Amino acid sequence: MDAASVNLLREVLASTGWLERTRELGLALRATRSPGGLLVVGTPEEEPWHVTAHLADEARLSGLAQLSPTLVRWAPPPGAPAHLRVGMDRLRSAGRGETLFVVAEQRAPVPLLERVDDARRTGATILAIDGGDPELEALAHDAIAVPAEGTALSFDAAQHLVSSAAGEVRRLGLRERLARLAERITGPHVSD
């Protein structure tokens, strides 16, 4: 999906709330402290190649080195290049300042949930895009559930919006900064 398609998708979703949620998750990915500390993992059946490639592009284009992802694979082939043979053992050493980004359209299998729980216990931030998995969402610090049906947003489109938001580099004006500060201090405005 190119930049024009992402912008069109943003226009279509502007009034749905999805844009804000994907932006929040994208910005949360930036909390990773170091290049390679953003660990991206999927299920044994679906490795998140697509979103990993987009995050790598966003890291390069935005100059945000902390977005440089590490694809964590269930069964990397021994002869693969170094960046493609990072296995699930890497999650054992995940810690503070690192982010584990779980991308799982189907329910996460128990071994993945166990590894996510271990990474959370050692201080890693857990973020997820999922298809509505309550167990994964309970382990995540922040998650977006994208139902398979009944929404204007597809699972693939959610990944595009999150990775694009992660790489956004824009300066907030004084009014926007003050509004955010006021909202943090007073809480969100709730209309009657």
Summary of the structure (lengths in Angstrom):
residues: 192
radius of gyration: 16.9
end to end distance: 39.3
largest distance: 61.4
contacts: 570
relative contact order: 0.18
helix: 48%
strand: 14%
